[in-house]
Amino acid sequence: MTLFRFKSLLARNIMLVLGLVLVLGMSAAALLAPFIAPFDPNEMHLSDIFLPPGDTYLLGTDRLGRDVLSRLLYGGRVSLWVGFVAVGISISIGAVLGLVSGYFRGITDEIIMRGVDVMLCFPSFFLILAVVAFLEPSLTNIMVVIGLTSWMGVARLVRAETLSLREREFVAAARLSGVSTPRVLLRHILPNAMAPVTITAILGVGGAILTESGLSFLGLGVSPPQASWGNMLMEGKSVIEIAPWLSLFPGLAILLTVLGYNLLGESLRDLLDPRLRRK
């Protein structure tokens, strides 16, 4: 795609541009947190508790005098890391099971799809709550649990793509030429099924961030003093009347980040799926 066509594409799709701006902006702020945060996120200034936004503390301070802006930036690193790793786990599991199910069909397909149906019977957030309640709250546990409970949609999507692709001429030609089954799956089928999987992954990052924030808000996620947007909301809810900025800014960060990934994913789906393109 030439630079002119790329610029023309962006000009016609305002939602795609907005999604890219939000995603890149929030990601850049989180990655550059050590360089742009004005204070250590856990540094306490006990003489400056509950200060409203001002010149010294741009977004105010919390009950321990910690700078809200610094904690917001470092909390973004945690939330985005959880989103990326959890989605990576779910995509890996779902892609493998979907490939195997769609390619081999028969009893293998029945076993895997019935397992998917069983997993879908449980509301995902409550399933995550049940599992996390028996584990020690930690960042690693949160990422793994979210990833292990959110692969079902990916498996169904990859299975559907595989069922279609396995009947194509290039796959039949690869099999007839003696190419091994793993190579057929990984070199010929999976790359052609990656467009919808990529869109699902982008949308999944926003969902994983929301899930982590919800768990941290309930006290089952990232443990203080490590900052995450969810536990910042939890700390701010009890003093929302006297220090509303403690809930406002983490809430806005979650809103803008999730909105950015949703806009980006939906816009890419419209562009990549010819059935959804506006004429």
Accessible surface in RSA format (square Angstrom, percent):
REM  Atomic radii and reference values for relative SASA: ProtOr
REM  Chains: A
REM  Algorithm: Lee & Richards
REM  Probe-radius: 1.40
REM  Slices: 20
REM RES _ NUM      All-atoms   Total-Side   Main-Chain    Non-polar    All polar
REM                ABS   REL    ABS   REL    ABS   REL    ABS   REL    ABS   REL
RES MET A   1   150.24  77.8  68.98  45.7  81.26 193.5  69.33  58.9  80.91 107.2
RES THR A   2    84.22  59.9  76.06  77.1   8.16  19.4  80.54 108.2   3.68   5.6
RES LEU A   3   123.10  68.6 111.54  79.8  11.56  29.1 115.14  80.9   7.95  21.4
RES PHE A   4   159.85  80.0 154.90  95.9   4.95  12.9 157.18  95.3   2.67   7.6
RES ARG A   5   147.96  62.1 143.44  73.1   4.52  10.8  41.18  56.3 106.78  64.7
RES PHE A   6    88.90  44.5  88.90  55.1   0.00   0.0  88.90  53.9   0.00   0.0
RES LYS A   7   122.48  59.8 117.13  71.9   5.36  12.8  70.42  63.4  52.06  55.5
RES SER A   8    36.33  30.7  28.42  37.9   7.91  18.2  17.31  36.9  19.03  26.7
RES LEU A   9    29.43  16.4  29.43  21.1   0.00   0.0  29.43  20.7   0.00   0.0
RES LEU A  10    38.44  21.4  38.20  27.3   0.24   0.6  38.25  26.9   0.19   0.5
RES ALA A  11    73.96  68.0  47.79  73.8  26.17  59.5  58.29  82.1  15.67  41.5
RES ARG A  12   173.33  72.8 136.07  69.4  37.27  88.7  74.73 102.1  98.61  59.8
RES ASN A  13    27.17  18.7  23.96  23.2   3.21   7.7   7.52  18.1  19.65  19.0
RES ILE A  14   112.65  64.1 109.20  81.4   3.45   8.3 109.20  78.6   3.45   9.4
RES MET A  15    92.46  47.9  91.95  60.9   0.51   1.2  74.68  63.5  17.78  23.6
RES LEU A  16     7.86   4.4   7.86   5.6   0.00   0.0   7.86   5.5   0.00   0.0
RES VAL A  17    50.95  33.5  50.61  45.8   0.34   0.8  50.95  44.3   0.00   0.0
RES LEU A  18    73.04  40.7  70.65  50.5   2.39   6.0  72.78  51.1   0.26   0.7
RES GLY A  19     0.00   0.0   0.00   N/A   0.00   0.0   0.00   0.0   0.00   0.0
RES LEU A  20    52.58  29.3  52.58  37.6   0.00   0.0  52.58  36.9   0.00   0.0
RES VAL A  21    90.60  59.6  84.22  76.2   6.38  15.4  88.42  76.8   2.18   5.9
RES LEU A  22    27.51  15.3  25.42  18.2   2.08   5.2  27.51  19.3   0.00   0.0
RES VAL A  23    14.61   9.6  14.41  13.0   0.20   0.5  14.46  12.6   0.15   0.4
RES LEU A  24   114.28  63.6 111.02  79.4   3.26   8.2 111.42  78.3   2.85   7.7
RES GLY A  25    40.01  49.3   0.00   N/A  40.01  49.3  33.53  92.0   6.48  14.5
RES MET A  26    41.50  21.5  38.13  25.2   3.37   8.0  16.74  14.2  24.76  32.8
RES SER A  27    19.51  16.5  19.46  26.0   0.05   0.1  16.89  36.0   2.63   3.7
RES ALA A  28    44.41  40.8  40.33  62.2   4.09   9.3  44.05  62.0   0.36   1.0
RES ALA A  29    31.14  28.6  27.26  42.1   3.88   8.8  30.48  42.9   0.66   1.7
RES ALA A  30     4.37   4.0   3.17   4.9   1.20   2.7   3.91   5.5   0.46   1.2
RES LEU A  31   128.87  71.8 119.04  85.2   9.83  24.7 119.04  83.6   9.83  26.4
RES LEU A  32    86.35  48.1  86.35  61.8   0.00   0.0  86.35  60.6   0.00   0.0
RES ALA A  33     0.00   0.0   0.00   0.0   0.00   0.0   0.00   0.0   0.00   0.0
RES PRO A  34    68.43  49.9  40.42  36.8  28.01 101.8  40.76  33.6  27.67 172.0
RES PHE A  35   166.06  83.1 130.26  80.7  35.80  93.1 134.96  81.8  31.09  89.0
RES ILE A  36    86.86  49.4  64.35  47.9  22.50  54.2  70.45  50.7  16.40  44.5
RES ALA A  37    20.29  18.7   2.02   3.1  18.28  41.6   2.02   2.8  18.28  48.4
RES PRO A  38    67.42  49.1  30.91  28.2  36.50 132.7  42.28  34.9  25.14 156.2
RES PHE A  39    51.73  25.9  41.50  25.7  10.23  26.6  49.34  29.9   2.39   6.8
RES ASP A  40    81.40  57.0  69.24  68.9  12.15  28.7  25.54  60.1  55.85  55.7
RES PRO A  41    16.88  12.3  16.88  15.4   0.00   0.0  16.88  13.9   0.00   0.0
RES ASN A  42    68.17  47.0  55.58  53.7  12.59  30.3  20.00  48.1  48.17  46.6
RES GLU A  43    76.77  44.1  68.06  51.5   8.70  20.7  31.39  60.7  45.38  37.1
RES MET A  44   106.64  55.2  81.77  54.1  24.87  59.2  71.61  60.9  35.03  46.4
RES HIS A  45    34.97  19.1  28.68  19.9   6.29  16.1  32.85  33.9   2.12   2.5
RES LEU A  46   122.43  68.2 102.21  73.1  20.22  50.8 102.59  72.1  19.84  53.4
RES SER A  47   108.77  91.9  68.83  91.9  39.94  92.0  56.76 120.9  52.01  72.9
RES ASP A  48    36.97  25.9  36.55  36.4   0.42   1.0   0.78   1.8  36.18  36.1
RES ILE A  49    81.09  46.1  69.75  52.0  11.34  27.3  69.75  50.2  11.34  30.8
RES PHE A  50    54.13  27.1  42.69  26.4  11.44  29.8  42.69  25.9  11.44  32.7
RES LEU A  51    66.60  37.1  66.60  47.6   0.00   0.0  66.60  46.8   0.00   0.0
RES PRO A  52    78.34  57.1  73.17  66.7   5.17  18.8  73.17  60.4   5.17  32.1
RES PRO A  53    60.45  44.1  37.48  34.2  22.96  83.5  37.96  31.3  22.49 139.8
RES GLY A  54    37.07  45.7   0.00   N/A  37.07  45.7  33.34  91.5   3.73   8.3
RES ASP A  55   143.98 100.9 118.84 118.3  25.14  59.4  37.81  89.0 106.17 105.9
RES THR A  56    92.21  65.6  72.86  73.9  19.35  46.1  45.77  61.5  46.44  70.2
RES TYR A  57    14.08   6.6  12.76   7.3   1.32   3.4   6.84   5.1   7.24   8.9
RES LEU A  58   104.15  58.0  93.76  67.1  10.39  26.1  93.95  66.0  10.21  27.5
RES LEU A  59    32.41  18.0  32.41  23.2   0.00   0.0  32.41  22.8   0.00   0.0
RES GLY A  60     0.00   0.0   0.00   N/A   0.00   0.0   0.00   0.0   0.00   0.0
RES THR A  61     0.00   0.0   0.00   0.0   0.00   0.0   0.00   0.0   0.00   0.0
RES ASP A  62     7.18   5.0   7.18   7.1   0.00   0.0   6.52  15.4   0.66   0.7
RES ARG A  63   119.92  50.3 110.56  56.4   9.36  22.3  36.11  49.3  83.81  50.8
RES LEU A  64    49.04  27.3  49.04  35.1   0.00   0.0  49.04  34.4   0.00   0.0
RES GLY A  65     0.00   0.0   0.00   N/A   0.00   0.0   0.00   0.0   0.00   0.0
RES ARG A  66     8.65   3.6   8.65   4.4   0.00   0.0   0.76   1.0   7.89   4.8
RES ASP A  67     0.13   0.1   0.10   0.1   0.03   0.1   0.00   0.0   0.13   0.1
RES VAL A  68     1.18   0.8   1.18   1.1   0.00   0.0   1.18   1.0   0.00   0.0
RES LEU A  69    32.73  18.2  32.73  23.4   0.00   0.0  32.73  23.0   0.00   0.0
RES SER A  70     0.00   0.0   0.00   0.0   0.00   0.0   0.00   0.0   0.00   0.0
RES ARG A  71     2.56   1.1   2.56   1.3   0.00   0.0   1.26   1.7   1.29   0.8
RES LEU A  72    24.60  13.7  23.47  16.8   1.13   2.8  23.47  16.5   1.13   3.0
RES LEU A  73    21.19  11.8  18.85  13.5   2.34   5.9  21.19  14.9   0.00   0.0
RES TYR A  74    60.87  28.4  59.27  33.7   1.60   4.2  38.26  28.8  22.60  27.9
RES GLY A  75     0.00   0.0   0.00   N/A   0.00   0.0   0.00   0.0   0.00   0.0
RES GLY A  76     1.63   2.0   0.00   N/A   1.63   2.0   1.63   4.5   0.00   0.0
RES ARG A  77    91.67  38.5  83.93  42.8   7.74  18.4  20.97  28.7  70.70  42.8
RES VAL A  78    13.60   8.9  11.62  10.5   1.97   4.7  13.60  11.8   0.00   0.0
RES SER A  79     0.00   0.0   0.00   0.0   0.00   0.0   0.00   0.0   0.00   0.0
RES LEU A  80     9.38   5.2   9.38   6.7   0.00   0.0   9.38   6.6   0.00   0.0
RES TRP A  81   137.89  55.3 135.88  65.8   2.01   4.7 125.14  66.7  12.75  20.7
RES VAL A  82     0.00   0.0   0.00   0.0   0.00   0.0   0.00   0.0   0.00   0.0
RES GLY A  83     0.00   0.0   0.00   N/A   0.00   0.0   0.00   0.0   0.00   0.0
RES PHE A  84    96.04  48.0  85.75  53.1  10.28  26.8  88.19  53.5   7.85  22.5
RES VAL A  85    39.06  25.7  32.50  29.4   6.56  15.8  38.38  33.4   0.68   1.8
RES ALA A  86     0.62   0.6   0.35   0.5   0.27   0.6   0.62   0.9   0.00   0.0
RES VAL A  87    14.45   9.5  13.74  12.4   0.71   1.7  14.45  12.6   0.00   0.0
RES GLY A  88    34.45  42.5   0.00   N/A  34.45  42.5  33.24  91.2   1.21   2.7
RES ILE A  89    44.37  25.3  39.89  29.7   4.48  10.8  43.75  31.5   0.62   1.7
RES SER A  90     6.22   5.3   6.22   8.3   0.00   0.0   0.00   0.0   6.22   8.7
RES ILE A  91    27.73  15.8  27.73  20.7   0.00   0.0  27.73  20.0   0.00   0.0
RES SER A  92    67.06  56.7  58.85  78.5   8.21  18.9  37.56  80.0  29.51  41.3
RES ILE A  93    47.43  27.0  42.83  31.9   4.60  11.1  47.43  34.2   0.00   0.0
RES GLY A  94     0.00   0.0   0.00   N/A   0.00   0.0   0.00   0.0   0.00   0.0
RES ALA A  95    10.79   9.9  10.79  16.7   0.00   0.0  10.79  15.2   0.00   0.0
RES VAL A  96    89.62  59.0  88.58  80.2   1.05   2.5  89.61  77.9   0.01   0.0
RES LEU A  97    51.82  28.9  51.82  37.1   0.00   0.0  51.82  36.4   0.00   0.0
RES GLY A  98     0.00   0.0   0.00   N/A   0.00   0.0   0.00   0.0   0.00   0.0
RES LEU A  99     7.47   4.2   7.47   5.3   0.00   0.0   7.47   5.2   0.00   0.0
RES VAL A 100    43.69  28.7  43.69  39.6   0.00   0.0  43.69  38.0   0.00   0.0
RES SER A 101     0.00   0.0   0.00   0.0   0.00   0.0   0.00   0.0   0.00   0.0
RES GLY A 102     0.00   0.0   0.00   N/A   0.00   0.0   0.00   0.0   0.00   0.0
RES TYR A 103    14.86   6.9  13.84   7.9   1.01   2.6   9.97   7.5   4.89   6.0
RES PHE A 104   106.18  53.1  80.63  49.9  25.54  66.5  84.22  51.1  21.95  62.8
RES ARG A 105   108.02  45.4 106.03  54.0   1.99   4.7  24.79  33.9  83.22  50.4
RES GLY A 106    50.93  62.8   0.00   N/A  50.93  62.8  43.22 118.6   7.71  17.3
RES ILE A 107   129.03  73.4 120.80  90.0   8.23  19.8 122.56  88.3   6.47  17.5
RES THR A 108    43.79  31.1  41.43  42.0   2.36   5.6  17.26  23.2  26.53  40.1
RES ASP A 109    14.89  10.4  14.89  14.8   0.00   0.0   0.65   1.5  14.24  14.2
RES GLU A 110    88.08  50.6  87.58  66.3   0.49   1.2  33.09  64.0  54.99  44.9
RES ILE A 111   115.99  66.0 106.50  79.3   9.48  22.9 111.01  79.9   4.97  13.5
RES ILE A 112    23.89  13.6  17.71  13.2   6.18  14.9  23.15  16.7   0.74   2.0
RES MET A 113    13.77   7.1  13.72   9.1   0.05   0.1   7.19   6.1   6.57   8.7
RES ARG A 114   117.03  49.1 116.48  59.4   0.55   1.3  72.54  99.1  44.49  27.0
RES GLY A 115    31.10  38.3   0.00   N/A  31.10  38.3  29.60  81.2   1.49   3.3
RES VAL A 116     0.03   0.0   0.03   0.0   0.00   0.0   0.03   0.0   0.00   0.0
RES ASP A 117    46.26  32.4  42.64  42.4   3.62   8.6  26.57  62.5  19.69  19.6
RES VAL A 118    87.71  57.7  87.17  78.9   0.55   1.3  87.71  76.2   0.00   0.0
RES MET A 119    46.07  23.9  45.82  30.3   0.24   0.6  17.36  14.8  28.71  38.0
RES LEU A 120    81.83  45.6  56.18  40.2  25.65  64.5  57.73  40.5  24.10  64.9
RES CYS A 121    99.93  75.6  65.63  73.2  34.31  80.6  27.06  68.6  72.87  78.6
RES PHE A 122   106.82  53.4 101.73  63.0   5.09  13.2 101.78  61.7   5.04  14.4
RES PRO A 123    83.36  60.8  71.21  64.9  12.15  44.2  82.71  68.3   0.65   4.0
RES SER A 124    59.94  50.7  52.77  70.4   7.17  16.5  20.59  43.8  39.35  55.1
RES PHE A 125    66.51  33.3  64.69  40.1   1.82   4.7  65.38  39.6   1.13   3.2
RES PHE A 126   134.67  67.4 129.39  80.1   5.28  13.7 129.77  78.7   4.90  14.0
RES LEU A 127    39.13  21.8  34.47  24.7   4.66  11.7  38.30  26.9   0.84   2.2
RES ILE A 128     6.61   3.8   6.61   4.9   0.00   0.0   6.61   4.8   0.00   0.0
RES LEU A 129    34.39  19.2  33.17  23.7   1.22   3.1  33.31  23.4   1.08   2.9
RES ALA A 130    52.45  48.2  42.59  65.7   9.86  22.4  51.80  72.9   0.65   1.7
RES VAL A 131    55.64  36.6  51.03  46.2   4.61  11.1  55.29  48.0   0.35   1.0
RES VAL A 132     2.55   1.7   1.88   1.7   0.67   1.6   1.88   1.6   0.67   1.8
RES ALA A 133    65.07  59.8  34.73  53.6  30.34  69.0  36.08  50.8  28.98  76.8
RES PHE A 134   179.31  89.7 146.43  90.7  32.87  85.5 151.90  92.1  27.41  78.4
RES LEU A 135    73.22  40.8  62.69  44.9  10.53  26.5  66.62  46.8   6.60  17.8
RES GLU A 136   135.71  77.9 122.88  93.0  12.83  30.5  43.43  84.0  92.27  75.3
RES PRO A 137    51.00  37.2  41.20  37.6   9.80  35.6  42.02  34.7   8.98  55.8
RES SER A 138    38.15  32.2  32.21  43.0   5.94  13.7  34.50  73.5   3.65   5.1
RES LEU A 139    39.51  22.0  33.99  24.3   5.51  13.9  33.99  23.9   5.51  14.8
RES THR A 140    84.62  60.2  84.15  85.3   0.47   1.1  51.08  68.6  33.53  50.7
RES ASN A 141    41.42  28.6  40.43  39.1   0.99   2.4   2.64   6.3  38.78  37.5
RES ILE A 142     0.35   0.2   0.35   0.3   0.00   0.0   0.35   0.3   0.00   0.0
RES MET A 143    16.25   8.4  16.25  10.8   0.00   0.0  16.25  13.8   0.00   0.0
RES VAL A 144    57.98  38.1  57.98  52.5   0.00   0.0  57.98  50.4   0.00   0.0
RES VAL A 145     7.70   5.1   6.78   6.1   0.92   2.2   7.70   6.7   0.00   0.0
RES ILE A 146     5.65   3.2   5.65   4.2   0.00   0.0   5.65   4.1   0.00   0.0
RES GLY A 147     0.00   0.0   0.00   N/A   0.00   0.0   0.00   0.0   0.00   0.0
RES LEU A 148    83.16  46.3  78.37  56.1   4.79  12.0  78.37  55.0   4.79  12.9
RES THR A 149     9.07   6.5   8.70   8.8   0.37   0.9   8.70  11.7   0.37   0.6
RES SER A 150    51.46  43.5  34.02  45.4  17.43  40.2  36.10  76.9  15.36  21.5
RES TRP A 151    29.27  11.7  29.27  14.2   0.00   0.0  22.00  11.7   7.27  11.8
RES MET A 152    11.21   5.8  11.03   7.3   0.18   0.4  11.03   9.4   0.18   0.2
RES GLY A 153    46.80  57.7   0.00   N/A  46.80  57.7  36.09  99.0  10.71  24.0
RES VAL A 154     5.20   3.4   5.02   4.5   0.17   0.4   5.02   4.4   0.17   0.5
RES ALA A 155     0.00   0.0   0.00   0.0   0.00   0.0   0.00   0.0   0.00   0.0
RES ARG A 156   115.88  48.7 110.89  56.5   4.99  11.9  36.34  49.7  79.54  48.2
RES LEU A 157    51.27  28.6  46.42  33.2   4.85  12.2  50.92  35.8   0.34   0.9
RES VAL A 158     0.00   0.0   0.00   0.0   0.00   0.0   0.00   0.0   0.00   0.0
RES ARG A 159    62.44  26.2  62.44  31.8   0.00   0.0   0.12   0.2  62.32  37.8
RES ALA A 160    55.35  50.9  45.74  70.6   9.61  21.9  47.72  67.2   7.63  20.2
RES GLU A 161    54.31  31.2  53.03  40.1   1.28   3.1   1.73   3.3  52.58  42.9
RES THR A 162     0.00   0.0   0.00   0.0   0.00   0.0   0.00   0.0   0.00   0.0
RES LEU A 163    52.33  29.1  44.92  32.1   7.41  18.6  45.20  31.7   7.13  19.2
RES SER A 164    55.64  47.0  42.87  57.2  12.77  29.4  35.32  75.2  20.31  28.5
RES LEU A 165     8.91   5.0   8.91   6.4   0.00   0.0   8.91   6.3   0.00   0.0
RES ARG A 166    34.89  14.7  34.84  17.8   0.06   0.1   0.04   0.1  34.85  21.1
RES GLU A 167   109.36  62.8  82.26  62.2  27.10  64.5  47.31  91.5  62.05  50.7
RES ARG A 168   108.01  45.3 106.79  54.4   1.22   2.9  25.71  35.1  82.30  49.9
RES GLU A 169   142.26  81.7 136.63 103.4   5.63  13.4  72.90 141.0  69.36  56.6
RES PHE A 170    80.49  40.3  70.85  43.9   9.64  25.1  76.26  46.2   4.23  12.1
RES VAL A 171     0.00   0.0   0.00   0.0   0.00   0.0   0.00   0.0   0.00   0.0
RES ALA A 172    35.47  32.6  34.65  53.5   0.82   1.9  35.34  49.8   0.13   0.3
RES ALA A 173    57.92  53.3  49.22  76.0   8.71  19.8  53.32  75.1   4.61  12.2
RES ALA A 174     7.71   7.1   2.25   3.5   5.46  12.4   7.22  10.2   0.48   1.3
RES ARG A 175    92.26  38.7  75.34  38.4  16.92  40.3  36.82  50.3  55.44  33.6
RES LEU A 176   160.86  89.6 127.87  91.5  32.98  82.9 131.60  92.4  29.26  78.7
RES SER A 177    85.72  72.4  43.74  58.4  41.97  96.7  51.09 108.8  34.62  48.5
RES GLY A 178    64.33  79.3   0.00   N/A  64.33  79.3  35.49  97.4  28.85  64.6
RES VAL A 179    41.92  27.6  25.42  23.0  16.50  39.8  31.28  27.2  10.64  28.9
RES SER A 180    63.78  53.9  50.47  67.4  13.31  30.7  47.65 101.5  16.13  22.6
RES THR A 181    49.91  35.5  44.66  45.3   5.25  12.5  13.79  18.5  36.12  54.6
RES PRO A 182    83.82  61.1  81.27  74.1   2.55   9.3  83.82  69.2   0.00   0.0
RES ARG A 183   116.61  49.0 111.29  56.7   5.32  12.7  30.40  41.5  86.21  52.3
RES VAL A 184     0.35   0.2   0.35   0.3   0.00   0.0   0.35   0.3   0.00   0.0
RES LEU A 185    17.28   9.6  17.28  12.4   0.00   0.0  17.28  12.1   0.00   0.0
RES LEU A 186   104.09  58.0  95.32  68.2   8.77  22.0  95.32  66.9   8.77  23.6
RES ARG A 187   144.30  60.6 127.56  65.0  16.74  39.9  36.40  49.8 107.90  65.4
RES HIS A 188    52.21  28.5  50.52  35.1   1.70   4.3  37.27  38.4  14.95  17.4
RES ILE A 189     0.00   0.0   0.00   0.0   0.00   0.0   0.00   0.0   0.00   0.0
RES LEU A 190    37.28  20.8  37.28  26.7   0.00   0.0  37.28  26.2   0.00   0.0
RES PRO A 191    72.44  52.8  51.75  47.2  20.69  75.2  55.48  45.8  16.96 105.4
RES ASN A 192    79.83  55.0  54.91  53.1  24.91  60.0  10.21  24.6  69.61  67.3
RES ALA A 193     0.00   0.0   0.00   0.0   0.00   0.0   0.00   0.0   0.00   0.0
RES MET A 194    72.84  37.7  72.82  48.2   0.03   0.1  68.17  58.0   4.67   6.2
RES ALA A 195    47.52  43.7  37.93  58.5   9.60  21.8  44.85  63.2   2.67   7.1
RES PRO A 196    34.69  25.3  31.14  28.4   3.55  12.9  33.52  27.7   1.17   7.3
RES VAL A 197     1.16   0.8   1.16   1.1   0.00   0.0   1.16   1.0   0.00   0.0
RES THR A 198    62.11  44.2  59.48  60.3   2.63   6.3  48.14  64.7  13.97  21.1
RES ILE A 199    11.07   6.3  11.07   8.2   0.00   0.0  11.07   8.0   0.00   0.0
RES THR A 200    43.01  30.6  40.62  41.2   2.39   5.7  30.59  41.1  12.42  18.8
RES ALA A 201    22.45  20.6  21.87  33.7   0.58   1.3  22.45  31.6   0.00   0.0
RES ILE A 202    28.90  16.4  27.28  20.3   1.61   3.9  28.89  20.8   0.01   0.0
RES LEU A 203    44.12  24.6  37.62  26.9   6.50  16.3  37.81  26.6   6.30  17.0
RES GLY A 204    27.33  33.7   0.00   N/A  27.33  33.7  24.63  67.6   2.69   6.0
RES VAL A 205     8.43   5.5   8.43   7.6   0.00   0.0   8.43   7.3   0.00   0.0
RES GLY A 206     0.03   0.0   0.00   N/A   0.03   0.0   0.03   0.1   0.00   0.0
RES GLY A 207    35.42  43.7   0.00   N/A  35.42  43.7  31.85  87.4   3.56   8.0
RES ALA A 208     5.99   5.5   2.38   3.7   3.62   8.2   4.12   5.8   1.87   5.0
RES ILE A 209     0.00   0.0   0.00   0.0   0.00   0.0   0.00   0.0   0.00   0.0
RES LEU A 210    92.19  51.3  85.28  61.0   6.91  17.4  85.52  60.1   6.67  17.9
RES THR A 211    25.71  18.3  22.73  23.0   2.98   7.1   3.16   4.3  22.54  34.1
RES GLU A 212     0.00   0.0   0.00   0.0   0.00   0.0   0.00   0.0   0.00   0.0
RES SER A 213     5.95   5.0   5.23   7.0   0.72   1.6   5.55  11.8   0.40   0.6
RES GLY A 214    22.78  28.1   0.00   N/A  22.78  28.1  22.09  60.6   0.70   1.6
RES LEU A 215     0.07   0.0   0.07   0.0   0.00   0.0   0.07   0.0   0.00   0.0
RES SER A 216     0.95   0.8   0.00   0.0   0.95   2.2   0.35   0.7   0.60   0.8
RES PHE A 217    73.89  37.0  70.00  43.4   3.89  10.1  70.00  42.4   3.89  11.1
RES LEU A 218    96.97  54.0  68.01  48.7  28.97  72.8  72.64  51.0  24.33  65.5
RES GLY A 219    42.23  52.1   0.00   N/A  42.23  52.1  20.62  56.6  21.61  48.4
RES LEU A 220    48.40  27.0  48.40  34.6   0.00   0.0  48.40  34.0   0.00   0.0
RES GLY A 221     1.28   1.6   0.00   N/A   1.28   1.6   0.00   0.0   1.28   2.9
RES VAL A 222     4.92   3.2   0.83   0.8   4.09   9.9   1.16   1.0   3.76  10.2
RES SER A 223    54.12  45.7  44.72  59.7   9.39  21.6  35.49  75.6  18.62  26.1
RES PRO A 224    66.41  48.4  47.25  43.1  19.16  69.6  47.63  39.3  18.77 116.7
RES PRO A 225    83.45  60.8  82.50  75.2   0.94   3.4  83.23  68.7   0.22   1.3
RES GLN A 226    80.98  45.3  75.93  55.5   5.05  12.0  31.70  67.5  49.28  37.4
RES ALA A 227     5.72   5.3   0.98   1.5   4.74  10.8   0.98   1.4   4.74  12.5
RES SER A 228     0.00   0.0   0.00   0.0   0.00   0.0   0.00   0.0   0.00   0.0
RES TRP A 229     6.45   2.6   6.45   3.1   0.00   0.0   6.45   3.4   0.00   0.0
RES GLY A 230     0.00   0.0   0.00   N/A   0.00   0.0   0.00   0.0   0.00   0.0
RES ASN A 231     0.22   0.2   0.22   0.2   0.00   0.0   0.22   0.5   0.00   0.0
RES MET A 232    10.43   5.4   7.76   5.1   2.66   6.3   8.63   7.3   1.80   2.4
RES LEU A 233    37.94  21.1  37.23  26.6   0.71   1.8  37.23  26.1   0.71   1.9
RES MET A 234    46.21  23.9  42.44  28.1   3.78   9.0  28.68  24.4  17.53  23.2
RES GLU A 235    25.24  14.5  15.82  12.0   9.42  22.4  17.71  34.3   7.53   6.2
RES GLY A 236     0.05   0.1   0.00   N/A   0.05   0.1   0.00   0.0   0.05   0.1
RES LYS A 237   108.67  53.0  94.46  58.0  14.20  33.8  48.85  44.0  59.81  63.7
RES SER A 238    93.09  78.7  54.17  72.3  38.91  89.6  46.95 100.0  46.14  64.6
RES VAL A 239    28.52  18.8  25.11  22.7   3.41   8.2  28.52  24.8   0.00   0.0
RES ILE A 240    89.93  51.2  85.75  63.9   4.18  10.1  85.75  61.7   4.18  11.4
RES GLU A 241   166.15  95.4 131.21  99.3  34.93  83.2  51.47  99.5 114.68  93.6
RES ILE A 242   114.62  65.2  92.82  69.2  21.80  52.6  98.64  71.0  15.98  43.4
RES ALA A 243     0.00   0.0   0.00   0.0   0.00   0.0   0.00   0.0   0.00   0.0
RES PRO A 244    67.87  49.5  66.47  60.6   1.40   5.1  66.47  54.9   1.40   8.7
RES TRP A 245    25.67  10.3  24.67  11.9   1.00   2.4  25.32  13.5   0.35   0.6
RES LEU A 246    10.00   5.6   9.04   6.5   0.96   2.4   9.22   6.5   0.78   2.1
RES SER A 247    18.14  15.3  14.35  19.2   3.79   8.7  13.18  28.1   4.97   7.0
RES LEU A 248    95.60  53.2  87.36  62.5   8.24  20.7  94.64  66.5   0.96   2.6
RES PHE A 249    38.12  19.1  36.65  22.7   1.47   3.8  36.91  22.4   1.21   3.5
RES PRO A 250     0.00   0.0   0.00   0.0   0.00   0.0   0.00   0.0   0.00   0.0
RES GLY A 251    25.28  31.2   0.00   N/A  25.28  31.2  20.46  56.1   4.82  10.8
RES LEU A 252    74.57  41.5  73.17  52.3   1.40   3.5  73.50  51.6   1.07   2.9
RES ALA A 253     5.43   5.0   2.32   3.6   3.11   7.1   4.88   6.9   0.56   1.5
RES ILE A 254    14.56   8.3  14.56  10.8   0.00   0.0  14.56  10.5   0.00   0.0
RES LEU A 255   102.84  57.3  97.53  69.8   5.30  13.3 102.43  71.9   0.41   1.1
RES LEU A 256    67.23  37.4  67.23  48.1   0.00   0.0  67.23  47.2   0.00   0.0
RES THR A 257     0.12   0.1   0.12   0.1   0.00   0.0   0.12   0.2   0.00   0.0
RES VAL A 258    15.19  10.0  15.19  13.8   0.00   0.0  15.19  13.2   0.00   0.0
RES LEU A 259    69.91  38.9  67.10  48.0   2.80   7.0  69.38  48.7   0.52   1.4
RES GLY A 260     0.00   0.0   0.00   N/A   0.00   0.0   0.00   0.0   0.00   0.0
RES TYR A 261    10.47   4.9  10.47   6.0   0.00   0.0   9.27   7.0   1.20   1.5
RES ASN A 262    58.20  40.1  57.99  56.0   0.21   0.5  14.79  35.6  43.41  42.0
RES LEU A 263    31.01  17.3  30.48  21.8   0.54   1.3  30.90  21.7   0.11   0.3
RES LEU A 264    16.62   9.3  16.62  11.9   0.00   0.0  16.62  11.7   0.00   0.0
RES GLY A 265     0.00   0.0   0.00   N/A   0.00   0.0   0.00   0.0   0.00   0.0
RES GLU A 266    71.39  41.0  71.35  54.0   0.04   0.1  36.30  70.2  35.09  28.6
RES SER A 267     5.68   4.8   3.07   4.1   2.61   6.0   2.55   5.4   3.14   4.4
RES LEU A 268    44.47  24.8  44.47  31.8   0.00   0.0  44.47  31.2   0.00   0.0
RES ARG A 269    91.68  38.5  91.68  46.7   0.00   0.0  24.43  33.4  67.25  40.8
RES ASP A 270    47.63  33.4  46.70  46.5   0.92   2.2  11.70  27.5  35.92  35.8
RES LEU A 271    41.94  23.4  38.05  27.2   3.88   9.8  38.06  26.7   3.88  10.4
RES LEU A 272    92.23  51.4  72.72  52.0  19.50  49.0  73.29  51.5  18.93  50.9
RES ASP A 273    29.36  20.6  26.51  26.4   2.84   6.7  12.97  30.5  16.39  16.3
RES PRO A 274    94.61  68.9  78.57  71.6  16.03  58.3  78.90  65.1  15.71  97.6
RES ARG A 275   207.34  87.1 170.71  87.0  36.63  87.2  81.51 111.4 125.83  76.3
RES LEU A 276    84.62  47.1  68.61  49.1  16.01  40.2  72.85  51.2  11.77  31.7
RES ARG A 277   131.67  55.3 116.40  59.3  15.27  36.3  42.56  58.2  89.11  54.0
RES ARG A 278   220.49  92.6 185.49  94.6  35.01  83.3  77.52 106.0 142.97  86.6
RES LYS A 279   248.35 121.2 171.37 105.1  76.98 183.3 148.96 134.1  99.39 105.9
END  Absolute sums over single chains surface
CHAIN  1 A    14559.2      12299.4       2259.7      10204.7       4354.4
END  Absolute sums over all chains
TOTAL         14559.2      12299.4       2259.7      10204.7       4354.4
